[in-house]
Structures are given as structure tokens and as C-alpha cells.
Amino acid sequence: MSKITIDPNKCKGCELCVKACPEQILAMGKQLNVKGYFYAQVAEQPRCIGCRICCIVCPDVAIEMAVQGTMYKYFDY
């Protein structure tokens, strides 16, 4: 099982991850982060298939994913 973690303070609300998710489990939240953006949130975690597309398309490196205990970090800026 995979677990998505989104850092709300890194997210700028571009919605690329929401549009890229094949299972449509990500959604834009209704709260603002410290930068004043609505940020992405995980709506239905159990439906995640662990494809990691959301992590790859995020230009702000705000998304991390753990699959069966292994943490994937694609970029370390």
C-alpha cells in the first residue's frame, strides 16, 4: 500500500498533480497555505496505486510517496 505526503507550505496550487493522477485521488483543498495558495490534498488515500506520477509532475517537490515502507524522494532541492 502506498502513502502520499503533501507538504502544504511547498505547494503553490498549480493543480498539475490533481490533473495527472490516473485514479483522481488528489483534490485542491479549501484552506490557504502560508504563501496564500490553495494546496493539493489527498482525498482518497486507499485508492492510490503507487504510480508516483504526482511526485514526478510536481514542480515544487511538495509530494513524497512511501510504497510498502520505502520512501521515494525524486528531487532534493
N, CA, C, O and CB atoms as a CASP TS submission, in Angstrom:
PFRMAT TS
TARGET T0000
AUTHOR 0000-0000-0000
METHOD Language model
MODEL 1
PARENT N/A
ATOM      1  N   MET     1       0.839  -1.178   0.000  1.00  0.00           N
ATOM      2  CA  MET     1       0.000   0.000   0.000  1.00  0.00           C
ATOM      3  C   MET     1       0.886   1.244   0.000  1.00  0.00           C
ATOM      4  O   MET     1       1.923   1.281   0.662  1.00  0.00           O
ATOM      5  CB  MET     1      -0.955  -0.004   1.216  1.00  0.00           C
ATOM      6  N   SER     2       0.469   2.244  -0.741  1.00  0.00           N
ATOM      7  CA  SER     2       1.247   3.468  -0.844  1.00  0.00           C
ATOM      8  C   SER     2       0.637   4.573   0.009  1.00  0.00           C
ATOM      9  O   SER     2      -0.562   4.581   0.288  1.00  0.00           O
ATOM     10  CB  SER     2       1.344   3.915  -2.299  1.00  0.00           C
ATOM     11  N   LYS     3       1.501   5.511   0.418  1.00  0.00           N
ATOM     12  CA  LYS     3       1.051   6.642   1.232  1.00  0.00           C
ATOM     13  C   LYS     3       1.660   7.916   0.671  1.00  0.00           C
ATOM     14  O   LYS     3       2.880   8.048   0.575  1.00  0.00           O
ATOM     15  CB  LYS     3       1.440   6.454   2.732  1.00  0.00           C
ATOM     16  N   ILE     4       0.788   8.856   0.299  1.00  0.00           N
ATOM     17  CA  ILE     4       1.215  10.127  -0.258  1.00  0.00           C
ATOM     18  C   ILE     4       1.281  11.158   0.862  1.00  0.00           C
ATOM     19  O   ILE     4       0.384  11.243   1.701  1.00  0.00           O
ATOM     20  CB  ILE     4       0.257  10.591  -1.389  1.00  0.00           C
ATOM     21  N   THR     5       2.362  11.942   0.861  1.00  0.00           N
ATOM     22  CA  THR     5       2.511  13.041   1.810  1.00  0.00           C
ATOM     23  C   THR     5       2.733  14.315   1.016  1.00  0.00           C
ATOM     24  O   THR     5       3.662  14.404   0.213  1.00  0.00           O
ATOM     25  CB  THR     5       3.689  12.784   2.810  1.00  0.00           C
ATOM     26  N   ILE     6       1.873  15.305   1.245  1.00  0.00           N
ATOM     27  CA  ILE     6       1.993  16.591   0.559  1.00  0.00           C
ATOM     28  C   ILE     6       2.343  17.661   1.589  1.00  0.00           C
ATOM     29  O   ILE     6       1.655  17.819   2.597  1.00  0.00           O
ATOM     30  CB  ILE     6       0.672  16.956  -0.199  1.00  0.00           C
ATOM     31  N   ASP     7       3.420  18.388   1.322  1.00  0.00           N
ATOM     32  CA  ASP     7       3.817  19.490   2.196  1.00  0.00           C
ATOM     33  C   ASP     7       3.028  20.728   1.759  1.00  0.00           C
ATOM     34  O   ASP     7       3.324  21.303   0.712  1.00  0.00           O
ATOM     35  CB  ASP     7       5.380  19.748   2.135  1.00  0.00           C
ATOM     36  N   PRO     8       2.038  21.143   2.539  1.00  0.00           N
ATOM     37  CA  PRO     8       1.187  22.258   2.110  1.00  0.00           C
ATOM     38  C   PRO     8       1.938  23.569   1.939  1.00  0.00           C
ATOM     39  O   PRO     8       1.518  24.412   1.145  1.00  0.00           O
ATOM     40  CB  PRO     8       0.081  22.454   3.097  1.00  0.00           C
ATOM     41  N   ASN     9       3.017  23.762   2.648  1.00  0.00           N
ATOM     42  CA  ASN     9       3.750  25.021   2.553  1.00  0.00           C
ATOM     43  C   ASN     9       4.666  25.102   1.341  1.00  0.00           C
ATOM     44  O   ASN     9       5.143  26.184   1.001  1.00  0.00           O
ATOM     45  CB  ASN     9       4.556  25.227   3.791  1.00  0.00           C
ATOM     46  N   LYS    10       4.920  23.978   0.687  1.00  0.00           N
ATOM     47  CA  LYS    10       5.699  23.988  -0.557  1.00  0.00           C
ATOM     48  C   LYS    10       4.790  24.094  -1.782  1.00  0.00           C
ATOM     49  O   LYS    10       5.225  24.554  -2.838  1.00  0.00           O
ATOM     50  CB  LYS    10       6.562  22.721  -0.655  1.00  0.00           C
ATOM     51  N   CYS    11       3.549  23.677  -1.646  1.00  0.00           N
ATOM     52  CA  CYS    11       2.608  23.631  -2.774  1.00  0.00           C
ATOM     53  C   CYS    11       2.162  25.037  -3.155  1.00  0.00           C
ATOM     54  O   CYS    11       1.837  25.852  -2.292  1.00  0.00           O
ATOM     55  CB  CYS    11       1.381  22.761  -2.425  1.00  0.00           C
ATOM     56  N   LYS    12       2.149  25.316  -4.471  1.00  0.00           N
ATOM     57  CA  LYS    12       1.678  26.614  -4.943  1.00  0.00           C
ATOM     58  C   LYS    12       0.325  26.512  -5.641  1.00  0.00           C
ATOM     59  O   LYS    12      -0.145  27.484  -6.234  1.00  0.00           O
ATOM     60  CB  LYS    12       2.699  27.227  -5.885  1.00  0.00           C
ATOM     61  N   GLY    13      -0.296  25.348  -5.573  1.00  0.00           N
ATOM     62  CA  GLY    13      -1.645  25.185  -6.099  1.00  0.00           C
ATOM     63  C   GLY    13      -1.755  25.152  -7.606  1.00  0.00           C
ATOM     64  O   GLY    13      -2.761  25.608  -8.149  1.00  0.00           O
ATOM     65  N   CYS    14      -0.767  24.633  -8.299  1.00  0.00           N
ATOM     66  CA  CYS    14      -0.790  24.605  -9.767  1.00  0.00           C
ATOM     67  C   CYS    14      -1.740  23.546 -10.329  1.00  0.00           C
ATOM     68  O   CYS    14      -2.115  23.613 -11.500  1.00  0.00           O
ATOM     69  CB  CYS    14       0.608  24.356 -10.295  1.00  0.00           C
ATOM     70  N   GLU    15      -2.126  22.588  -9.520  1.00  0.00           N
ATOM     71  CA  GLU    15      -3.065  21.516  -9.873  1.00  0.00           C
ATOM     72  C   GLU    15      -2.513  20.497 -10.867  1.00  0.00           C
ATOM     73  O   GLU    15      -3.277  19.683 -11.386  1.00  0.00           O
ATOM     74  CB  GLU    15      -4.308  22.116 -10.440  1.00  0.00           C
ATOM     75  N   LEU    16      -1.215  20.515 -11.145  1.00  0.00           N
ATOM     76  CA  LEU    16      -0.650  19.531 -12.066  1.00  0.00           C
ATOM     77  C   LEU    16      -0.811  18.107 -11.535  1.00  0.00           C
ATOM     78  O   LEU    16      -1.113  17.188 -12.297  1.00  0.00           O
ATOM     79  CB  LEU    16       0.826  19.830 -12.317  1.00  0.00           C
ATOM     80  N   CYS    17      -0.611  17.927 -10.242  1.00  0.00           N
ATOM     81  CA  CYS    17      -0.737  16.594  -9.652  1.00  0.00           C
ATOM     82  C   CYS    17      -2.186  16.109  -9.692  1.00  0.00           C
ATOM     83  O   CYS    17      -2.441  14.928  -9.926  1.00  0.00           O
ATOM     84  CB  CYS    17      -0.224  16.600  -8.204  1.00  0.00           C
ATOM     85  N   VAL    18      -3.126  17.014  -9.466  1.00  0.00           N
ATOM     86  CA  VAL    18      -4.545  16.654  -9.481  1.00  0.00           C
ATOM     87  C   VAL    18      -4.948  16.175 -10.874  1.00  0.00           C
ATOM     88  O   VAL    18      -5.668  15.187 -11.017  1.00  0.00           O
ATOM     89  CB  VAL    18      -5.421  17.856  -9.047  1.00  0.00           C
ATOM     90  N   LYS    19      -4.478  16.882 -11.891  1.00  0.00           N
ATOM     91  CA  LYS    19      -4.812  16.523 -13.270  1.00  0.00           C
ATOM     92  C   LYS    19      -4.076  15.272 -13.743  1.00  0.00           C
ATOM     93  O   LYS    19      -4.588  14.546 -14.594  1.00  0.00           O
ATOM     94  CB  LYS    19      -4.492  17.678 -14.196  1.00  0.00           C
ATOM     95  N   ALA    20      -2.882  15.008 -13.203  1.00  0.00           N
ATOM     96  CA  ALA    20      -2.068  13.883 -13.650  1.00  0.00           C
ATOM     97  C   ALA    20      -2.460  12.557 -13.007  1.00  0.00           C
ATOM     98  O   ALA    20      -2.156  11.497 -13.553  1.00  0.00           O
ATOM     99  CB  ALA    20      -0.627  14.164 -13.366  1.00  0.00           C
ATOM    100  N   CYS    21      -3.118  12.599 -11.874  1.00  0.00           N
ATOM    101  CA  CYS    21      -3.432  11.366 -11.141  1.00  0.00           C
ATOM    102  C   CYS    21      -4.428  10.499 -11.912  1.00  0.00           C
ATOM    103  O   CYS    21      -5.547  10.940 -12.175  1.00  0.00           O
ATOM    104  CB  CYS    21      -3.994  11.700  -9.751  1.00  0.00           C
ATOM    105  N   PRO    22      -4.040   9.271 -12.279  1.00  0.00           N
ATOM    106  CA  PRO    22      -4.952   8.409 -13.038  1.00  0.00           C
ATOM    107  C   PRO    22      -6.145   7.911 -12.211  1.00  0.00           C
ATOM    108  O   PRO    22      -7.176   7.542 -12.773  1.00  0.00           O
ATOM    109  CB  PRO    22      -4.190   7.222 -13.581  1.00  0.00           C
ATOM    110  N   GLU    23      -6.007   7.899 -10.900  1.00  0.00           N
ATOM    111  CA  GLU    23      -7.093   7.433 -10.035  1.00  0.00           C
ATOM    112  C   GLU    23      -7.927   8.578  -9.464  1.00  0.00           C
ATOM    113  O   GLU    23      -8.918   8.342  -8.773  1.00  0.00           O
ATOM    114  CB  GLU    23      -6.527   6.609  -8.901  1.00  0.00           C
ATOM    115  N   GLN    24      -7.527   9.813  -9.752  1.00  0.00           N
ATOM    116  CA  GLN    24      -8.249  11.008  -9.280  1.00  0.00           C
ATOM    117  C   GLN    24      -8.437  11.017  -7.763  1.00  0.00           C
ATOM    118  O   GLN    24      -9.533  11.270  -7.263  1.00  0.00           O
ATOM    119  CB  GLN    24      -9.612  11.094  -9.959  1.00  0.00           C
ATOM    120  N   ILE    25      -7.352  10.739  -7.039  1.00  0.00           N
ATOM    121  CA  ILE    25      -7.429  10.722  -5.571  1.00  0.00           C
ATOM    122  C   ILE    25      -6.954  12.021  -4.941  1.00  0.00           C
ATOM    123  O   ILE    25      -7.097  12.211  -3.733  1.00  0.00           O
ATOM    124  CB  ILE    25      -6.613   9.575  -5.023  1.00  0.00           C
ATOM    125  N   LEU    26      -6.389  12.920  -5.746  1.00  0.00           N
ATOM    126  CA  LEU    26      -5.935  14.206  -5.236  1.00  0.00           C
ATOM    127  C   LEU    26      -6.966  15.280  -5.564  1.00  0.00           C
ATOM    128  O   LEU    26      -7.642  15.217  -6.590  1.00  0.00           O
ATOM    129  CB  LEU    26      -4.554  14.577  -5.826  1.00  0.00           C
ATOM    130  N   ALA    27      -7.074  16.254  -4.686  1.00  0.00           N
ATOM    131  CA  ALA    27      -8.006  17.360  -4.894  1.00  0.00           C
ATOM    132  C   ALA    27      -7.414  18.612  -4.289  1.00  0.00           C
ATOM    133  O   ALA    27      -6.523  18.551  -3.442  1.00  0.00           O
ATOM    134  CB  ALA    27      -9.398  17.053  -4.278  1.00  0.00           C
ATOM    135  N   MET    28      -7.918  19.745  -4.730  1.00  0.00           N
ATOM    136  CA  MET    28      -7.476  21.014  -4.162  1.00  0.00           C
ATOM    137  C   MET    28      -8.234  21.259  -2.866  1.00  0.00           C
ATOM    138  O   MET    28      -9.451  21.084  -2.798  1.00  0.00           O
ATOM    139  CB  MET    28      -7.692  22.187  -5.163  1.00  0.00           C
ATOM    140  N   GLY    29      -7.492  21.667  -1.837  1.00  0.00           N
ATOM    141  CA  GLY    29      -8.081  21.929  -0.537  1.00  0.00           C
ATOM    142  C   GLY    29      -8.809  23.266  -0.498  1.00  0.00           C
ATOM    143  O   GLY    29      -8.743  24.050  -1.445  1.00  0.00           O
ATOM    144  N   LYS    30      -9.485  23.509   0.578  1.00  0.00           N
ATOM    145  CA  LYS    30     -10.237  24.751   0.753  1.00  0.00           C
ATOM    146  C   LYS    30      -9.537  25.713   1.716  1.00  0.00           C
ATOM    147  O   LYS    30     -10.063  26.783   2.022  1.00  0.00           O
ATOM    148  CB  LYS    30     -11.641  24.443   1.260  1.00  0.00           C
ATOM    149  N   GLN    31      -8.353  25.329   2.191  1.00  0.00           N
ATOM    150  CA  GLN    31      -7.595  26.174   3.099  1.00  0.00           C
ATOM    151  C   GLN    31      -6.382  26.743   2.373  1.00  0.00           C
ATOM    152  O   GLN    31      -5.893  26.155   1.407  1.00  0.00           O
ATOM    153  CB  GLN    31      -7.162  25.383   4.354  1.00  0.00           C
ATOM    154  N   LEU    32      -5.904  27.880   2.840  1.00  0.00           N
ATOM    155  CA  LEU    32      -4.728  28.524   2.256  1.00  0.00           C
ATOM    156  C   LEU    32      -3.472  28.131   3.035  1.00  0.00           C
ATOM    157  O   LEU    32      -3.513  27.940   4.250  1.00  0.00           O
ATOM    158  CB  LEU    32      -4.898  30.063   2.243  1.00  0.00           C
ATOM    159  N   ASN    33      -2.355  28.015   2.311  1.00  0.00           N
ATOM    160  CA  ASN    33      -1.082  27.767   2.984  1.00  0.00           C
ATOM    161  C   ASN    33      -0.441  29.101   3.356  1.00  0.00           C
ATOM    162  O   ASN    33      -1.063  30.149   3.185  1.00  0.00           O
ATOM    163  CB  ASN    33      -0.128  26.929   2.083  1.00  0.00           C
ATOM    164  N   VAL    34       0.786  29.079   3.858  1.00  0.00           N
ATOM    165  CA  VAL    34       1.446  30.309   4.305  1.00  0.00           C
ATOM    166  C   VAL    34       1.740  31.279   3.156  1.00  0.00           C
ATOM    167  O   VAL    34       1.915  32.476   3.383  1.00  0.00           O
ATOM    168  CB  VAL    34       2.738  29.964   5.017  1.00  0.00           C
ATOM    169  N   LYS    35       1.793  30.767   1.939  1.00  0.00           N
ATOM    170  CA  LYS    35       2.039  31.616   0.770  1.00  0.00           C
ATOM    171  C   LYS    35       0.743  32.206   0.204  1.00  0.00           C
ATOM    172  O   LYS    35       0.789  33.068  -0.674  1.00  0.00           O
ATOM    173  CB  LYS    35       2.759  30.815  -0.314  1.00  0.00           C
ATOM    174  N   GLY    36      -0.400  31.751   0.697  1.00  0.00           N
ATOM    175  CA  GLY    36      -1.684  32.259   0.230  1.00  0.00           C
ATOM    176  C   GLY    36      -2.294  31.464  -0.909  1.00  0.00           C
ATOM    177  O   GLY    36      -3.185  31.956  -1.601  1.00  0.00           O
ATOM    178  N   TYR    37      -1.822  30.225  -1.113  1.00  0.00           N
ATOM    179  CA  TYR    37      -2.344  29.370  -2.175  1.00  0.00           C
ATOM    180  C   TYR    37      -3.238  28.279  -1.592  1.00  0.00           C
ATOM    181  O   TYR    37      -3.017  27.814  -0.474  1.00  0.00           O
ATOM    182  CB  TYR    37      -1.193  28.743  -2.979  1.00  0.00           C
ATOM    183  N   PHE    38      -4.249  27.876  -2.361  1.00  0.00           N
ATOM    184  CA  PHE    38      -4.981  26.664  -2.031  1.00  0.00           C
ATOM    185  C   PHE    38      -4.069  25.510  -2.436  1.00  0.00           C
ATOM    186  O   PHE    38      -3.558  25.499  -3.556  1.00  0.00           O
ATOM    187  CB  PHE    38      -6.398  26.597  -2.760  1.00  0.00           C
ATOM    188  N   TYR    39      -3.859  24.557  -1.565  1.00  0.00           N
ATOM    189  CA  TYR    39      -2.893  23.488  -1.837  1.00  0.00           C
ATOM    190  C   TYR    39      -3.587  22.146  -2.064  1.00  0.00           C
ATOM    191  O   TYR    39      -4.729  21.936  -1.655  1.00  0.00           O
ATOM    192  CB  TYR    39      -1.898  23.369  -0.680  1.00  0.00           C
ATOM    193  N   ALA    40      -2.869  21.254  -2.723  1.00  0.00           N
ATOM    194  CA  ALA    40      -3.390  19.923  -3.032  1.00  0.00           C
ATOM    195  C   ALA    40      -3.467  19.074  -1.770  1.00  0.00           C
ATOM    196  O   ALA    40      -2.637  19.198  -0.869  1.00  0.00           O
ATOM    197  CB  ALA    40      -2.512  19.228  -4.088  1.00  0.00           C
ATOM    198  N   GLN    41      -4.472  18.213  -1.721  1.00  0.00           N
ATOM    199  CA  GLN    41      -4.647  17.301  -0.607  1.00  0.00           C
ATOM    200  C   GLN    41      -5.032  15.928  -1.138  1.00  0.00           C
ATOM    201  O   GLN    41      -5.548  15.792  -2.247  1.00  0.00           O
ATOM    202  CB  GLN    41      -5.713  17.830   0.378  1.00  0.00           C
ATOM    203  N   VAL    42      -4.772  14.923  -0.327  1.00  0.00           N
ATOM    204  CA  VAL    42      -5.140  13.553  -0.684  1.00  0.00           C
ATOM    205  C   VAL    42      -6.585  13.339  -0.259  1.00  0.00           C
ATOM    206  O   VAL    42      -6.911  13.435   0.924  1.00  0.00           O
ATOM    207  CB  VAL    42      -4.183  12.500  -0.009  1.00  0.00           C
ATOM    208  N   ALA    43      -7.452  13.048  -1.227  1.00  0.00           N
ATOM    209  CA  ALA    43      -8.872  12.874  -0.947  1.00  0.00           C
ATOM    210  C   ALA    43      -9.219  11.425  -0.611  1.00  0.00           C
ATOM    211  O   ALA    43     -10.028  11.169   0.281  1.00  0.00           O
ATOM    212  CB  ALA    43      -9.694  13.337  -2.133  1.00  0.00           C
ATOM    213  N   GLU    44      -8.608  10.475  -1.325  1.00  0.00           N
ATOM    214  CA  GLU    44      -8.941   9.063  -1.130  1.00  0.00           C
ATOM    215  C   GLU    44      -7.671   8.205  -1.139  1.00  0.00           C
ATOM    216  O   GLU    44      -7.384   7.523  -2.123  1.00  0.00           O
ATOM    217  CB  GLU    44      -9.922   8.583  -2.227  1.00  0.00           C
ATOM    218  N   GLN    45      -6.928   8.246  -0.056  1.00  0.00           N
ATOM    219  CA  GLN    45      -5.643   7.544   0.063  1.00  0.00           C
ATOM    220  C   GLN    45      -5.719   6.046  -0.279  1.00  0.00           C
ATOM    221  O   GLN    45      -4.832   5.557  -0.978  1.00  0.00           O
ATOM    222  CB  GLN    45      -5.114   7.705   1.468  1.00  0.00           C
ATOM    223  N   PRO    46      -6.725   5.300   0.173  1.00  0.00           N
ATOM    224  CA  PRO    46      -6.735   3.855  -0.096  1.00  0.00           C
ATOM    225  C   PRO    46      -6.788   3.483  -1.578  1.00  0.00           C
ATOM    226  O   PRO    46      -6.419   2.368  -1.946  1.00  0.00           O
ATOM    227  CB  PRO    46      -7.903   3.235   0.596  1.00  0.00           C
ATOM    228  N   ARG    47      -7.238   4.394  -2.426  1.00  0.00           N
ATOM    229  CA  ARG    47      -7.326   4.096  -3.862  1.00  0.00           C
ATOM    230  C   ARG    47      -6.014   4.328  -4.601  1.00  0.00           C
ATOM    231  O   ARG    47      -5.930   4.027  -5.792  1.00  0.00           O
ATOM    232  CB  ARG    47      -8.409   4.936  -4.495  1.00  0.00           C
ATOM    233  N   CYS    48      -4.994   4.851  -3.940  1.00  0.00           N
ATOM    234  CA  CYS    48      -3.712   5.136  -4.586  1.00  0.00           C
ATOM    235  C   CYS    48      -3.058   3.838  -5.063  1.00  0.00           C
ATOM    236  O   CYS    48      -2.967   2.864  -4.316  1.00  0.00           O
ATOM    237  CB  CYS    48      -2.770   5.890  -3.616  1.00  0.00           C
ATOM    238  N   ILE    49      -2.605   3.842  -6.321  1.00  0.00           N
ATOM    239  CA  ILE    49      -1.972   2.647  -6.899  1.00  0.00           C
ATOM    240  C   ILE    49      -0.448   2.729  -6.854  1.00  0.00           C
ATOM    241  O   ILE    49       0.234   1.793  -7.272  1.00  0.00           O
ATOM    242  CB  ILE    49      -2.433   2.454  -8.342  1.00  0.00           C
ATOM    243  N   GLY    50       0.091   3.841  -6.351  1.00  0.00           N
ATOM    244  CA  GLY    50       1.539   3.969  -6.207  1.00  0.00           C
ATOM    245  C   GLY    50       2.279   4.232  -7.503  1.00  0.00           C
ATOM    246  O   GLY    50       3.444   3.854  -7.625  1.00  0.00           O
ATOM    247  N   CYS    51       1.647   4.860  -8.467  1.00  0.00           N
ATOM    248  CA  CYS    51       2.296   5.110  -9.760  1.00  0.00           C
ATOM    249  C   CYS    51       3.360   6.208  -9.684  1.00  0.00           C
ATOM    250  O   CYS    51       4.253   6.256 -10.530  1.00  0.00           O
ATOM    251  CB  CYS    51       1.251   5.488 -10.796  1.00  0.00           C
ATOM    252  N   ARG    52       3.276   7.092  -8.677  1.00  0.00           N
ATOM    253  CA  ARG    52       4.239   8.161  -8.422  1.00  0.00           C
ATOM    254  C   ARG    52       4.246   9.270  -9.473  1.00  0.00           C
ATOM    255  O   ARG    52       5.180  10.070  -9.519  1.00  0.00           O
ATOM    256  CB  ARG    52       5.602   7.579  -8.327  1.00  0.00           C
ATOM    257  N   ILE    53       3.219   9.324 -10.314  1.00  0.00           N
ATOM    258  CA  ILE    53       3.135  10.388 -11.318  1.00  0.00           C
ATOM    259  C   ILE    53       3.000  11.749 -10.645  1.00  0.00           C
ATOM    260  O   ILE    53       3.583  12.731 -11.107  1.00  0.00           O
ATOM    261  CB  ILE    53       1.945  10.144 -12.269  1.00  0.00           C
ATOM    262  N   CYS    54       2.240  11.812  -9.564  1.00  0.00           N
ATOM    263  CA  CYS    54       2.064  13.087  -8.860  1.00  0.00           C
ATOM    264  C   CYS    54       3.404  13.628  -8.360  1.00  0.00           C
ATOM    265  O   CYS    54       3.651  14.833  -8.419  1.00  0.00           O
ATOM    266  CB  CYS    54       1.090  12.917  -7.680  1.00  0.00           C
ATOM    267  N   CYS    55       4.254  12.748  -7.875  1.00  0.00           N
ATOM    268  CA  CYS    55       5.577  13.160  -7.391  1.00  0.00           C
ATOM    269  C   CYS    55       6.442  13.707  -8.518  1.00  0.00           C
ATOM    270  O   CYS    55       7.183  14.672  -8.332  1.00  0.00           O
ATOM    271  CB  CYS    55       6.285  11.986  -6.720  1.00  0.00           C
ATOM    272  N   ILE    56       6.345  13.094  -9.668  1.00  0.00           N
ATOM    273  CA  ILE    56       7.179  13.469 -10.804  1.00  0.00           C
ATOM    274  C   ILE    56       6.734  14.801 -11.413  1.00  0.00           C
ATOM    275  O   ILE    56       7.580  15.604 -11.808  1.00  0.00           O
ATOM    276  CB  ILE    56       7.144  12.372 -11.865  1.00  0.00           C
ATOM    277  N   VAL    57       5.424  15.050 -11.495  1.00  0.00           N
ATOM    278  CA  VAL    57       4.947  16.275 -12.154  1.00  0.00           C
ATOM    279  C   VAL    57       4.973  17.499 -11.247  1.00  0.00           C
ATOM    280  O   VAL    57       4.829  18.618 -11.739  1.00  0.00           O
ATOM    281  CB  VAL    57       3.545  16.067 -12.660  1.00  0.00           C
ATOM    282  N   CYS    58       5.150  17.328  -9.959  1.00  0.00           N
ATOM    283  CA  CYS    58       5.128  18.462  -9.027  1.00  0.00           C
ATOM    284  C   CYS    58       6.373  19.339  -9.211  1.00  0.00           C
ATOM    285  O   CYS    58       7.485  18.895  -8.922  1.00  0.00           O
ATOM    286  CB  CYS    58       5.041  17.958  -7.563  1.00  0.00           C
ATOM    287  N   PRO    59       6.199  20.578  -9.687  1.00  0.00           N
ATOM    288  CA  PRO    59       7.361  21.442  -9.903  1.00  0.00           C
ATOM    289  C   PRO    59       7.956  21.988  -8.603  1.00  0.00           C
ATOM    290  O   PRO    59       9.071  22.508  -8.606  1.00  0.00           O
ATOM    291  CB  PRO    59       6.975  22.592 -10.799  1.00  0.00           C
ATOM    292  N   ASP    60       7.232  21.876  -7.507  1.00  0.00           N
ATOM    293  CA  ASP    60       7.688  22.414  -6.226  1.00  0.00           C
ATOM    294  C   ASP    60       8.244  21.352  -5.290  1.00  0.00           C
ATOM    295  O   ASP    60       8.628  21.666  -4.164  1.00  0.00           O
ATOM    296  CB  ASP    60       6.561  23.127  -5.549  1.00  0.00           C
ATOM    297  N   VAL    61       8.293  20.113  -5.731  1.00  0.00           N
ATOM    298  CA  VAL    61       8.785  18.984  -4.940  1.00  0.00           C
ATOM    299  C   VAL    61       8.056  18.941  -3.590  1.00  0.00           C
ATOM    300  O   VAL    61       8.671  18.760  -2.539  1.00  0.00           O
ATOM    301  CB  VAL    61      10.325  19.089  -4.729  1.00  0.00           C
ATOM    302  N   ALA    62       6.750  19.109  -3.648  1.00  0.00           N
ATOM    303  CA  ALA    62       5.931  19.139  -2.436  1.00  0.00           C
ATOM    304  C   ALA    62       5.344  17.776  -2.095  1.00  0.00           C
ATOM    305  O   ALA    62       4.737  17.616  -1.036  1.00  0.00           O
ATOM    306  CB  ALA    62       4.815  20.145  -2.593  1.00  0.00           C
ATOM    307  N   ILE    63       5.515  16.788  -2.978  1.00  0.00           N
ATOM    308  CA  ILE    63       4.880  15.484  -2.784  1.00  0.00           C
ATOM    309  C   ILE    63       5.928  14.397  -2.607  1.00  0.00           C
ATOM    310  O   ILE    63       6.878  14.296  -3.383  1.00  0.00           O
ATOM    311  CB  ILE    63       3.964  15.148  -3.969  1.00  0.00           C
ATOM    312  N   GLU    64       5.740  13.590  -1.578  1.00  0.00           N
ATOM    313  CA  GLU    64       6.578  12.407  -1.343  1.00  0.00           C
ATOM    314  C   GLU    64       5.651  11.209  -1.252  1.00  0.00           C
ATOM    315  O   GLU    64       4.478  11.335  -0.903  1.00  0.00           O
ATOM    316  CB  GLU    64       7.454  12.555  -0.036  1.00  0.00           C
ATOM    317  N   MET    65       6.199  10.048  -1.570  1.00  0.00           N
ATOM    318  CA  MET    65       5.395   8.840  -1.513  1.00  0.00           C
ATOM    319  C   MET    65       6.189   7.707  -0.879  1.00  0.00           C
ATOM    320  O   MET    65       7.374   7.522  -1.156  1.00  0.00           O
ATOM    321  CB  MET    65       4.917   8.442  -2.913  1.00  0.00           C
ATOM    322  N   ALA    66       5.512   6.961  -0.027  1.00  0.00           N
ATOM    323  CA  ALA    66       6.093   5.756   0.565  1.00  0.00           C
ATOM    324  C   ALA    66       5.288   4.570   0.038  1.00  0.00           C
ATOM    325  O   ALA    66       4.062   4.545   0.145  1.00  0.00           O
ATOM    326  CB  ALA    66       6.081   5.813   2.153  1.00  0.00           C
ATOM    327  N   VAL    67       5.983   3.597  -0.525  1.00  0.00           N
ATOM    328  CA  VAL    67       5.332   2.392  -1.035  1.00  0.00           C
ATOM    329  C   VAL    67       5.889   1.206  -0.280  1.00  0.00           C
ATOM    330  O   VAL    67       7.079   0.906  -0.373  1.00  0.00           O
ATOM    331  CB  VAL    67       5.543   2.228  -2.574  1.00  0.00           C
ATOM    332  N   GLN    68       5.041   0.538   0.459  1.00  0.00           N
ATOM    333  CA  GLN    68       5.410  -0.623   1.269  1.00  0.00           C
ATOM    334  C   GLN    68       6.630  -0.320   2.139  1.00  0.00           C
ATOM    335  O   GLN    68       7.544  -1.138   2.249  1.00  0.00           O
ATOM    336  CB  GLN    68       5.691  -1.835   0.369  1.00  0.00           C
ATOM    337  N   GLY    69       6.634   0.853   2.751  1.00  0.00           N
ATOM    338  CA  GLY    69       7.697   1.222   3.680  1.00  0.00           C
ATOM    339  C   GLY    69       8.904   1.895   3.057  1.00  0.00           C
ATOM    340  O   GLY    69       9.761   2.396   3.786  1.00  0.00           O
ATOM    341  N   THR    70       9.003   1.924   1.731  1.00  0.00           N
ATOM    342  CA  THR    70      10.132   2.571   1.063  1.00  0.00           C
ATOM    343  C   THR    70       9.730   3.983   0.677  1.00  0.00           C
ATOM    344  O   THR    70       8.758   4.169  -0.055  1.00  0.00           O
ATOM    345  CB  THR    70      10.587   1.764  -0.188  1.00  0.00           C
ATOM    346  N   MET    71      10.463   4.982   1.155  1.00  0.00           N
ATOM    347  CA  MET    71      10.162   6.376   0.852  1.00  0.00           C
ATOM    348  C   MET    71      10.853   6.770  -0.442  1.00  0.00           C
ATOM    349  O   MET    71      12.063   6.592  -0.588  1.00  0.00           O
ATOM    350  CB  MET    71      10.599   7.303   2.010  1.00  0.00           C
ATOM    351  N   TYR    72      10.080   7.309  -1.382  1.00  0.00           N
ATOM    352  CA  TYR    72      10.618   7.773  -2.653  1.00  0.00           C
ATOM    353  C   TYR    72      10.699   9.282  -2.636  1.00  0.00           C
ATOM    354  O   TYR    72       9.689   9.960  -2.451  1.00  0.00           O
ATOM    355  CB  TYR    72       9.757   7.286  -3.836  1.00  0.00           C
ATOM    356  N   LYS    73      11.899   9.815  -2.829  1.00  0.00           N
ATOM    357  CA  LYS    73      12.115  11.251  -2.975  1.00  0.00           C
ATOM    358  C   LYS    73      12.789  11.433  -4.325  1.00  0.00           C
ATOM    359  O   LYS    73      13.909  10.966  -4.526  1.00  0.00           O
ATOM    360  CB  LYS    73      12.988  11.854  -1.788  1.00  0.00           C
ATOM    361  N   TYR    74      12.126  12.100  -5.239  1.00  0.00           N
ATOM    362  CA  TYR    74      12.639  12.200  -6.592  1.00  0.00           C
ATOM    363  C   TYR    74      13.655  13.307  -6.769  1.00  0.00           C
ATOM    364  O   TYR    74      14.615  13.159  -7.526  1.00  0.00           O
ATOM    365  CB  TYR    74      11.519  12.406  -7.536  1.00  0.00           C
ATOM    366  N   PHE    75      13.452  14.408  -6.082  1.00  0.00           N
ATOM    367  CA  PHE    75      14.358  15.532  -6.222  1.00  0.00           C
ATOM    368  C   PHE    75      14.661  16.054  -4.829  1.00  0.00           C
ATOM    369  O   PHE    75      13.788  16.056  -3.960  1.00  0.00           O
ATOM    370  CB  PHE    75      13.755  16.647  -7.133  1.00  0.00           C
ATOM    371  N   ASP    76      15.863  16.488  -4.615  1.00  0.00           N
ATOM    372  CA  ASP    76      16.248  17.031  -3.312  1.00  0.00           C
ATOM    373  C   ASP    76      16.816  18.416  -3.540  1.00  0.00           C
ATOM    374  O   ASP    76      18.031  18.580  -3.653  1.00  0.00           O
ATOM    375  CB  ASP    76      17.284  16.108  -2.580  1.00  0.00           C
ATOM    376  N   TYR    77      15.961  19.399  -3.607  1.00  0.00           N
ATOM    377  CA  TYR    77      16.386  20.771  -3.868  1.00  0.00           C
ATOM    378  C   TYR    77      16.662  21.446  -2.560  1.00  0.00           C
ATOM    379  O   TYR    77      17.037  22.618  -2.537  1.00  0.00           O
ATOM    380  CB  TYR    77      15.331  21.552  -4.669  1.00  0.00           C
TER
END
